[in-house]
Amino acid sequence: MLLALLLLQAAPDIELRASVRARSLTIEKRGEARLTVRTDPEGENLVDVQAPKANGRRTIRNVNVTVRAEGRIADPAQSEAGAETRQPQ
């Protein structure tokens, strides 16, 4: 029972998983792509993207991309208590 409780606590509040396969990917503009996860009140967040590097190529063949994003929402009671101690008097 204790193990089940620990596993439930470790589970994210929000989870996104995606696997994408493409025969061909054409890059039209240079730049950086980012994926972020933000929770409020601020908790623990994780973003893991596994994708091939373009290395200057405009077209990439047989592309596999895996994305895993997780968000854990902080306990609002703890966030409010922390905010009260930080406010000037």
N, C-alpha and C positions, 0 to 999 in steps of 0.2 A: 504494500500500500504506500509506503514511503517512497519507493521508486516511482510509482505512478504520479505521485504529487510532485516530485522533482521534475519529471518529464513534462508535466503540464506547465510548470513555471518556466521551463526553458523554451516552450513553444512561442513563436512570434505572434504578435497581435495581428499583423498584416504580413502576408507572404505573396510574392509574385514569382512564378517560374515560367520561363519561356524557352523553347528550343526552336530555332529557325534554320531551315536548309534552303539554299538557293543555288540554282545551276550557275547563275552569273549575277554579279553585283557591279554596277557602274557608279563610280564616284564622280559627281558633277562639280562639286565645290570642295576646296580644301578647307580644313578646319578640324576642330576637335568635337567629338560627341561625348556627352556626359549623361549619366543617369544617377539621380540622387533620390534618397528616401528621407523624408522629414516627418517627424511626429511631434505632436504638441499635446501635453507637455513633453519636452525633449527626453527621449529615451535612447535606447541602444538601436543603432541602425546599421545595416550591412547591405552592400551592393557588390556583387561578384559578376563580372562579365568576362566570358571567354570567347574571343573573336580573333580572327587572323589579322595581322598587320598588313596594311596596304603597301608599305615600303615604296611609295612613289607611283605605284600602279594605278591606272584609272579603272581597270576592270579586273575583278578577281573571280575565278571560276571555282565551282564546287565549295561554296561557303557554308560553314556550320557555325552558328552563334548560339551560345547558351547564356541566359541571364537569370540570376537569382537575386531577388531583393527582399529584405526582411525589415520590419519595423516593430519595435517594442515600445509601447506607450508607458511612460513613467507613471507612477502612482500620483494622481492629482493631490492627494493629501500631503505627500512628501514635498511636492513642488510648491504648494502654498506655504508650508511651514518654512521652506528655504527662502522664499521670497520675502516673508515677514521679517526674517532675521537680517536680510540684506538691505532693507529700506532704512534710510536715515530717519532719526527721530527728531 
